[in-house]
Amino acid sequence: MSVGFRYSAIWREFGDADLLHAFFSTISYRLESNNWGSIYPYLQKNFYNDGLNSDETIKALDELKDIREKFAKLKPEDIIWDAEDLTKKPPNSFFDQLQPSNLSECFVALNGKNIFDILTEVFEFCSKKGLSVKIQSSRDLVK
């Protein structure tokens, strides 16, 4: 199942739902001591669960920048595929395909762009245009 980011009439595809969940799981486990949303509430609680209003996107951008800096100091193998089930691992070919040099390079969309770049563009656009943004699966686009 493909997921993306919905703002106004725009749906920006990210890709695999498991990889997006791994992004949030890794933040929780590695940077928040597995206490989801305790340090990054705008991304981990608001955005992940319900979405962000335009005012919250600036705060989420600050969180995103901090996370990227911290992920850049961690190894790719530090990825957490699912914080609720630590036995889950990335697909066998995951690291071979990406060849990341650090953890921040592990979260790449179908179009080859890094999630940090995508979310920065989306959040900046939403802030500038006064739009809310949420995570949405492709199967929910026709509803």
HELIX and SHEET records of a PDB file:
HELIX    1   1 ALA A   17  THR A   26  1                                  10    
HELIX    2   2 ILE A   27  LEU A   31  3                                   5    
HELIX    3   3 PRO A   41  PRO A   41  1                                   1    
HELIX    4   4 TYR A   42  ASP A   50  3                                   9    
HELIX    5   5 SER A   54  PHE A   71  1                                  18    
HELIX    6   6 PRO A   76  ASP A   78  5                                   3    
HELIX    7   7 PHE A   94  LEU A   98  1                                   5    
HELIX    8   8 LEU A  103  GLU A  105  5                                   3    
HELIX    9   9 ILE A  115  LYS A  129  1                                  15    
HELIX   10  10 SER A  138  ASP A  140  5                                   3    
SHEET    1   A 3 ILE A  10  ASP A  16  0                                        
SHEET    2   A 3 SER A   2  TYR A   7 -1                                        
SHEET    3   A 3 LYS A 134  SER A 137 -1                                        
END                                                                             
